[in-house]
Each structure stands twice: as structure tokens, then as C-alpha cells.
Amino acid sequence: MKQTPQQLIKRYASCPSQENAYDLDGKKYTVTRCFTGDKNINQVIAELAVSQANRDMRLHEEGK
């Protein structure tokens, strides 16, 4: 069941969050990130590292 924004706000109210404001094409947007602890941070970092290494290797191979 998909939760409403109000339900999500209530559910994650005690979690740390961060807001960033962006200006795109003259419109202001605010993005709120909530750190819920739902992901395995070790797995996320490992996946990001592998992805970055793959990108770096392709760039290196193209330069030969």
C-alpha cells in the first residue's frame, strides 16, 4: 500500500533530514532527504565504488 506524504512525514519525523534549495529555470525547488536507516550502508558504498571503478576504467580504455 502506497503511503500518503502526510503518513511518510509522520513515520520519519524522528529521523535526521537535510534540505537543499535549487533554482532551475527561474523556479525554486526544495529537496528534503530523510535518513531512515532502511538501507545497508556497506552494500550501498560497495555498489557505488564498483560503479565508479567501472566508469573510470572505461574512460581509461577510451584514452588509449
C-alpha positions, 0 to 999 in steps of 0.5 A: 500500500502506497503511503500518503506524504502526510503518513511518510512525514509522520513515520520519519519525523524522528529521523535526521533530514537535510534540505537543499534549495535549487533554482532551475529555470527561474523556479525554486525547488526544495529537496528534503532527504530523510535518513531512515536507516532502511538501507545497508550502508556497506552494500550501498558504498560497495555498489557505488565504488564498483560503479565508479571503478567501472566508469573510470576504467572505461574512460581509461580504455577510451584514452588509449 
